[in-house]
Amino acid sequence: MLRVATPLSFAAILALAGCAPGQVGQPTAAAPAAKPQVQAQEMPYRAGSGVVQSVSPAPAAVAAAGATARPAGDMMRLGIRMDDGRMQYVDMPRGEPQISVGQRVELTPERTIRPAQ
């Protein structure tokens, strides 16, 4: 029985070594990671009123993709909880008007954002 088990053990080790990439004991070179491509996509816009939940810088690729090219970091992304309960994310130029978290705003059909009256 021992005569059969020893050759089978060696055969199993050789078979497993054949499955490994590269040579046994040598590290394999990892494939370079592909750089992710950022694509701007239009988000649905609904006019109405809501409360600002978040204010953060817009991603640089979005700022560059705007109709009027603006430097990266010149755009802000607002997360607005609309009165109907939906979340809406809107990019706007920094400081036009000054908007803060918790502030009630109105999104007009003309795509402007203003503090609610």
MODELLER restraints for C-alpha pairs under 7 A, 6 or more apart:
rsr = mdl.restraints
at = mdl.atoms
rsr.add(forms.Gaussian(group=physical.xy_distance, feature=features.Distance(at['CA:17:A'], at['CA:24:A']), mean=6.69, stdev=0.5))
rsr.add(forms.Gaussian(group=physical.xy_distance, feature=features.Distance(at['CA:21:A'], at['CA:28:A']), mean=6.86, stdev=0.5))
rsr.add(forms.Gaussian(group=physical.xy_distance, feature=features.Distance(at['CA:22:A'], at['CA:28:A']), mean=5.97, stdev=0.5))
rsr.add(forms.Gaussian(group=physical.xy_distance, feature=features.Distance(at['CA:38:A'], at['CA:61:A']), mean=6.97, stdev=0.5))
rsr.add(forms.Gaussian(group=physical.xy_distance, feature=features.Distance(at['CA:40:A'], at['CA:62:A']), mean=5.94, stdev=0.5))
rsr.add(forms.Gaussian(group=physical.xy_distance, feature=features.Distance(at['CA:40:A'], at['CA:65:A']), mean=7.00, stdev=0.5))
rsr.add(forms.Gaussian(group=physical.xy_distance, feature=features.Distance(at['CA:47:A'], at['CA:107:A']), mean=4.85, stdev=0.5))
rsr.add(forms.Gaussian(group=physical.xy_distance, feature=features.Distance(at['CA:47:A'], at['CA:108:A']), mean=5.14, stdev=0.5))
rsr.add(forms.Gaussian(group=physical.xy_distance, feature=features.Distance(at['CA:47:A'], at['CA:109:A']), mean=5.27, stdev=0.5))
rsr.add(forms.Gaussian(group=physical.xy_distance, feature=features.Distance(at['CA:48:A'], at['CA:106:A']), mean=5.74, stdev=0.5))
rsr.add(forms.Gaussian(group=physical.xy_distance, feature=features.Distance(at['CA:48:A'], at['CA:107:A']), mean=5.19, stdev=0.5))
rsr.add(forms.Gaussian(group=physical.xy_distance, feature=features.Distance(at['CA:48:A'], at['CA:108:A']), mean=6.58, stdev=0.5))
rsr.add(forms.Gaussian(group=physical.xy_distance, feature=features.Distance(at['CA:49:A'], at['CA:82:A']), mean=5.84, stdev=0.5))
rsr.add(forms.Gaussian(group=physical.xy_distance, feature=features.Distance(at['CA:49:A'], at['CA:83:A']), mean=6.02, stdev=0.5))
rsr.add(forms.Gaussian(group=physical.xy_distance, feature=features.Distance(at['CA:49:A'], at['CA:105:A']), mean=5.77, stdev=0.5))
rsr.add(forms.Gaussian(group=physical.xy_distance, feature=features.Distance(at['CA:49:A'], at['CA:106:A']), mean=4.35, stdev=0.5))
rsr.add(forms.Gaussian(group=physical.xy_distance, feature=features.Distance(at['CA:49:A'], at['CA:107:A']), mean=6.10, stdev=0.5))
rsr.add(forms.Gaussian(group=physical.xy_distance, feature=features.Distance(at['CA:50:A'], at['CA:80:A']), mean=6.00, stdev=0.5))
rsr.add(forms.Gaussian(group=physical.xy_distance, feature=features.Distance(at['CA:50:A'], at['CA:81:A']), mean=5.34, stdev=0.5))
rsr.add(forms.Gaussian(group=physical.xy_distance, feature=features.Distance(at['CA:50:A'], at['CA:82:A']), mean=3.98, stdev=0.5))
rsr.add(forms.Gaussian(group=physical.xy_distance, feature=features.Distance(at['CA:50:A'], at['CA:83:A']), mean=5.17, stdev=0.5))
rsr.add(forms.Gaussian(group=physical.xy_distance, feature=features.Distance(at['CA:50:A'], at['CA:104:A']), mean=5.71, stdev=0.5))
rsr.add(forms.Gaussian(group=physical.xy_distance, feature=features.Distance(at['CA:50:A'], at['CA:105:A']), mean=5.64, stdev=0.5))
rsr.add(forms.Gaussian(group=physical.xy_distance, feature=features.Distance(at['CA:50:A'], at['CA:106:A']), mean=6.52, stdev=0.5))
rsr.add(forms.Gaussian(group=physical.xy_distance, feature=features.Distance(at['CA:51:A'], at['CA:80:A']), mean=5.50, stdev=0.5))
rsr.add(forms.Gaussian(group=physical.xy_distance, feature=features.Distance(at['CA:51:A'], at['CA:81:A']), mean=5.36, stdev=0.5))
rsr.add(forms.Gaussian(group=physical.xy_distance, feature=features.Distance(at['CA:51:A'], at['CA:82:A']), mean=6.53, stdev=0.5))
rsr.add(forms.Gaussian(group=physical.xy_distance, feature=features.Distance(at['CA:51:A'], at['CA:102:A']), mean=5.85, stdev=0.5))
rsr.add(forms.Gaussian(group=physical.xy_distance, feature=features.Distance(at['CA:51:A'], at['CA:103:A']), mean=5.63, stdev=0.5))
rsr.add(forms.Gaussian(group=physical.xy_distance, feature=features.Distance(at['CA:51:A'], at['CA:104:A']), mean=4.38, stdev=0.5))
rsr.add(forms.Gaussian(group=physical.xy_distance, feature=features.Distance(at['CA:51:A'], at['CA:105:A']), mean=6.07, stdev=0.5))
rsr.add(forms.Gaussian(group=physical.xy_distance, feature=features.Distance(at['CA:52:A'], at['CA:78:A']), mean=6.67, stdev=0.5))
rsr.add(forms.Gaussian(group=physical.xy_distance, feature=features.Distance(at['CA:52:A'], at['CA:79:A']), mean=5.89, stdev=0.5))
rsr.add(forms.Gaussian(group=physical.xy_distance, feature=features.Distance(at['CA:52:A'], at['CA:80:A']), mean=4.38, stdev=0.5))
rsr.add(forms.Gaussian(group=physical.xy_distance, feature=features.Distance(at['CA:52:A'], at['CA:81:A']), mean=6.36, stdev=0.5))
rsr.add(forms.Gaussian(group=physical.xy_distance, feature=features.Distance(at['CA:52:A'], at['CA:100:A']), mean=6.90, stdev=0.5))
rsr.add(forms.Gaussian(group=physical.xy_distance, feature=features.Distance(at['CA:52:A'], at['CA:101:A']), mean=5.04, stdev=0.5))
rsr.add(forms.Gaussian(group=physical.xy_distance, feature=features.Distance(at['CA:52:A'], at['CA:102:A']), mean=5.23, stdev=0.5))
rsr.add(forms.Gaussian(group=physical.xy_distance, feature=features.Distance(at['CA:52:A'], at['CA:103:A']), mean=5.54, stdev=0.5))
rsr.add(forms.Gaussian(group=physical.xy_distance, feature=features.Distance(at['CA:52:A'], at['CA:104:A']), mean=6.36, stdev=0.5))
rsr.add(forms.Gaussian(group=physical.xy_distance, feature=features.Distance(at['CA:53:A'], at['CA:79:A']), mean=5.32, stdev=0.5))
rsr.add(forms.Gaussian(group=physical.xy_distance, feature=features.Distance(at['CA:53:A'], at['CA:80:A']), mean=5.43, stdev=0.5))
rsr.add(forms.Gaussian(group=physical.xy_distance, feature=features.Distance(at['CA:53:A'], at['CA:81:A']), mean=6.41, stdev=0.5))
rsr.add(forms.Gaussian(group=physical.xy_distance, feature=features.Distance(at['CA:53:A'], at['CA:101:A']), mean=5.44, stdev=0.5))
rsr.add(forms.Gaussian(group=physical.xy_distance, feature=features.Distance(at['CA:53:A'], at['CA:102:A']), mean=6.15, stdev=0.5))
rsr.add(forms.Gaussian(group=physical.xy_distance, feature=features.Distance(at['CA:54:A'], at['CA:78:A']), mean=5.65, stdev=0.5))
rsr.add(forms.Gaussian(group=physical.xy_distance, feature=features.Distance(at['CA:54:A'], at['CA:79:A']), mean=4.85, stdev=0.5))
rsr.add(forms.Gaussian(group=physical.xy_distance, feature=features.Distance(at['CA:54:A'], at['CA:101:A']), mean=5.62, stdev=0.5))
rsr.add(forms.Gaussian(group=physical.xy_distance, feature=features.Distance(at['CA:55:A'], at['CA:76:A']), mean=6.71, stdev=0.5))
rsr.add(forms.Gaussian(group=physical.xy_distance, feature=features.Distance(at['CA:55:A'], at['CA:77:A']), mean=5.81, stdev=0.5))
rsr.add(forms.Gaussian(group=physical.xy_distance, feature=features.Distance(at['CA:55:A'], at['CA:78:A']), mean=4.75, stdev=0.5))
rsr.add(forms.Gaussian(group=physical.xy_distance, feature=features.Distance(at['CA:55:A'], at['CA:79:A']), mean=6.51, stdev=0.5))
rsr.add(forms.Gaussian(group=physical.xy_distance, feature=features.Distance(at['CA:55:A'], at['CA:100:A']), mean=6.80, stdev=0.5))
rsr.add(forms.Gaussian(group=physical.xy_distance, feature=features.Distance(at['CA:55:A'], at['CA:101:A']), mean=6.46, stdev=0.5))
rsr.add(forms.Gaussian(group=physical.xy_distance, feature=features.Distance(at['CA:56:A'], at['CA:76:A']), mean=5.65, stdev=0.5))
rsr.add(forms.Gaussian(group=physical.xy_distance, feature=features.Distance(at['CA:56:A'], at['CA:77:A']), mean=5.29, stdev=0.5))
rsr.add(forms.Gaussian(group=physical.xy_distance, feature=features.Distance(at['CA:56:A'], at['CA:78:A']), mean=6.67, stdev=0.5))
rsr.add(forms.Gaussian(group=physical.xy_distance, feature=features.Distance(at['CA:57:A'], at['CA:73:A']), mean=6.17, stdev=0.5))
rsr.add(forms.Gaussian(group=physical.xy_distance, feature=features.Distance(at['CA:57:A'], at['CA:75:A']), mean=6.13, stdev=0.5))
rsr.add(forms.Gaussian(group=physical.xy_distance, feature=features.Distance(at['CA:57:A'], at['CA:76:A']), mean=4.45, stdev=0.5))
rsr.add(forms.Gaussian(group=physical.xy_distance, feature=features.Distance(at['CA:57:A'], at['CA:77:A']), mean=5.70, stdev=0.5))
rsr.add(forms.Gaussian(group=physical.xy_distance, feature=features.Distance(at['CA:58:A'], at['CA:73:A']), mean=6.92, stdev=0.5))
rsr.add(forms.Gaussian(group=physical.xy_distance, feature=features.Distance(at['CA:58:A'], at['CA:75:A']), mean=5.43, stdev=0.5))
rsr.add(forms.Gaussian(group=physical.xy_distance, feature=features.Distance(at['CA:58:A'], at['CA:76:A']), mean=4.86, stdev=0.5))
rsr.add(forms.Gaussian(group=physical.xy_distance, feature=features.Distance(at['CA:58:A'], at['CA:77:A']), mean=4.85, stdev=0.5))
rsr.add(forms.Gaussian(group=physical.xy_distance, feature=features.Distance(at['CA:58:A'], at['CA:91:A']), mean=6.62, stdev=0.5))
rsr.add(forms.Gaussian(group=physical.xy_distance, feature=features.Distance(at['CA:60:A'], at['CA:72:A']), mean=4.78, stdev=0.5))
rsr.add(forms.Gaussian(group=physical.xy_distance, feature=features.Distance(at['CA:60:A'], at['CA:73:A']), mean=6.63, stdev=0.5))
rsr.add(forms.Gaussian(group=physical.xy_distance, feature=features.Distance(at['CA:63:A'], at['CA:70:A']), mean=6.00, stdev=0.5))
rsr.add(forms.Gaussian(group=physical.xy_distance, feature=features.Distance(at['CA:63:A'], at['CA:71:A']), mean=6.87, stdev=0.5))
rsr.add(forms.Gaussian(group=physical.xy_distance, feature=features.Distance(at['CA:63:A'], at['CA:72:A']), mean=5.71, stdev=0.5))
rsr.add(forms.Gaussian(group=physical.xy_distance, feature=features.Distance(at['CA:63:A'], at['CA:75:A']), mean=6.02, stdev=0.5))
rsr.add(forms.Gaussian(group=physical.xy_distance, feature=features.Distance(at['CA:64:A'], at['CA:70:A']), mean=6.06, stdev=0.5))
rsr.add(forms.Gaussian(group=physical.xy_distance, feature=features.Distance(at['CA:64:A'], at['CA:71:A']), mean=6.86, stdev=0.5))
rsr.add(forms.Gaussian(group=physical.xy_distance, feature=features.Distance(at['CA:64:A'], at['CA:72:A']), mean=6.69, stdev=0.5))
rsr.add(forms.Gaussian(group=physical.xy_distance, feature=features.Distance(at['CA:74:A'], at['CA:93:A']), mean=6.09, stdev=0.5))
rsr.add(forms.Gaussian(group=physical.xy_distance, feature=features.Distance(at['CA:74:A'], at['CA:94:A']), mean=5.56, stdev=0.5))
rsr.add(forms.Gaussian(group=physical.xy_distance, feature=features.Distance(at['CA:75:A'], at['CA:91:A']), mean=6.48, stdev=0.5))
rsr.add(forms.Gaussian(group=physical.xy_distance, feature=features.Distance(at['CA:75:A'], at['CA:92:A']), mean=5.57, stdev=0.5))
rsr.add(forms.Gaussian(group=physical.xy_distance, feature=features.Distance(at['CA:75:A'], at['CA:93:A']), mean=4.49, stdev=0.5))
rsr.add(forms.Gaussian(group=physical.xy_distance, feature=features.Distance(at['CA:75:A'], at['CA:94:A']), mean=5.11, stdev=0.5))
rsr.add(forms.Gaussian(group=physical.xy_distance, feature=features.Distance(at['CA:76:A'], at['CA:91:A']), mean=5.53, stdev=0.5))
rsr.add(forms.Gaussian(group=physical.xy_distance, feature=features.Distance(at['CA:76:A'], at['CA:92:A']), mean=5.40, stdev=0.5))
rsr.add(forms.Gaussian(group=physical.xy_distance, feature=features.Distance(at['CA:76:A'], at['CA:93:A']), mean=6.03, stdev=0.5))
rsr.add(forms.Gaussian(group=physical.xy_distance, feature=features.Distance(at['CA:76:A'], at['CA:94:A']), mean=5.47, stdev=0.5))
rsr.add(forms.Gaussian(group=physical.xy_distance, feature=features.Distance(at['CA:77:A'], at['CA:89:A']), mean=6.60, stdev=0.5))
rsr.add(forms.Gaussian(group=physical.xy_distance, feature=features.Distance(at['CA:77:A'], at['CA:90:A']), mean=5.61, stdev=0.5))
rsr.add(forms.Gaussian(group=physical.xy_distance, feature=features.Distance(at['CA:77:A'], at['CA:91:A']), mean=4.37, stdev=0.5))
rsr.add(forms.Gaussian(group=physical.xy_distance, feature=features.Distance(at['CA:77:A'], at['CA:92:A']), mean=6.47, stdev=0.5))
rsr.add(forms.Gaussian(group=physical.xy_distance, feature=features.Distance(at['CA:78:A'], at['CA:89:A']), mean=5.52, stdev=0.5))
rsr.add(forms.Gaussian(group=physical.xy_distance, feature=features.Distance(at['CA:78:A'], at['CA:90:A']), mean=5.24, stdev=0.5))
rsr.add(forms.Gaussian(group=physical.xy_distance, feature=features.Distance(at['CA:78:A'], at['CA:91:A']), mean=6.25, stdev=0.5))
rsr.add(forms.Gaussian(group=physical.xy_distance, feature=features.Distance(at['CA:79:A'], at['CA:87:A']), mean=6.71, stdev=0.5))
rsr.add(forms.Gaussian(group=physical.xy_distance, feature=features.Distance(at['CA:79:A'], at['CA:88:A']), mean=5.87, stdev=0.5))
rsr.add(forms.Gaussian(group=physical.xy_distance, feature=features.Distance(at['CA:79:A'], at['CA:89:A']), mean=4.62, stdev=0.5))
rsr.add(forms.Gaussian(group=physical.xy_distance, feature=features.Distance(at['CA:79:A'], at['CA:90:A']), mean=6.73, stdev=0.5))
rsr.add(forms.Gaussian(group=physical.xy_distance, feature=features.Distance(at['CA:80:A'], at['CA:87:A']), mean=5.63, stdev=0.5))
rsr.add(forms.Gaussian(group=physical.xy_distance, feature=features.Distance(at['CA:80:A'], at['CA:88:A']), mean=5.20, stdev=0.5))
rsr.add(forms.Gaussian(group=physical.xy_distance, feature=features.Distance(at['CA:80:A'], at['CA:89:A']), mean=6.20, stdev=0.5))
rsr.add(forms.Gaussian(group=physical.xy_distance, feature=features.Distance(at['CA:81:A'], at['CA:87:A']), mean=4.60, stdev=0.5))
rsr.add(forms.Gaussian(group=physical.xy_distance, feature=features.Distance(at['CA:81:A'], at['CA:88:A']), mean=6.45, stdev=0.5))
rsr.add(forms.Gaussian(group=physical.xy_distance, feature=features.Distance(at['CA:82:A'], at['CA:88:A']), mean=6.97, stdev=0.5))
rsr.add(forms.Gaussian(group=physical.xy_distance, feature=features.Distance(at['CA:97:A'], at['CA:114:A']), mean=6.88, stdev=0.5))
rsr.add(forms.Gaussian(group=physical.xy_distance, feature=features.Distance(at['CA:104:A'], at['CA:115:A']), mean=6.13, stdev=0.5))
rsr.add(forms.Gaussian(group=physical.xy_distance, feature=features.Distance(at['CA:104:A'], at['CA:116:A']), mean=5.55, stdev=0.5))
rsr.add(forms.Gaussian(group=physical.xy_distance, feature=features.Distance(at['CA:105:A'], at['CA:113:A']), mean=6.74, stdev=0.5))
rsr.add(forms.Gaussian(group=physical.xy_distance, feature=features.Distance(at['CA:105:A'], at['CA:114:A']), mean=5.61, stdev=0.5))
rsr.add(forms.Gaussian(group=physical.xy_distance, feature=features.Distance(at['CA:105:A'], at['CA:115:A']), mean=4.32, stdev=0.5))
rsr.add(forms.Gaussian(group=physical.xy_distance, feature=features.Distance(at['CA:105:A'], at['CA:116:A']), mean=4.52, stdev=0.5))
rsr.add(forms.Gaussian(group=physical.xy_distance, feature=features.Distance(at['CA:106:A'], at['CA:113:A']), mean=5.82, stdev=0.5))
rsr.add(forms.Gaussian(group=physical.xy_distance, feature=features.Distance(at['CA:106:A'], at['CA:114:A']), mean=5.43, stdev=0.5))
rsr.add(forms.Gaussian(group=physical.xy_distance, feature=features.Distance(at['CA:106:A'], at['CA:115:A']), mean=6.06, stdev=0.5))
rsr.add(forms.Gaussian(group=physical.xy_distance, feature=features.Distance(at['CA:106:A'], at['CA:116:A']), mean=5.18, stdev=0.5))
rsr.add(forms.Gaussian(group=physical.xy_distance, feature=features.Distance(at['CA:107:A'], at['CA:113:A']), mean=4.83, stdev=0.5))
rsr.add(forms.Gaussian(group=physical.xy_distance, feature=features.Distance(at['CA:107:A'], at['CA:114:A']), mean=6.77, stdev=0.5))
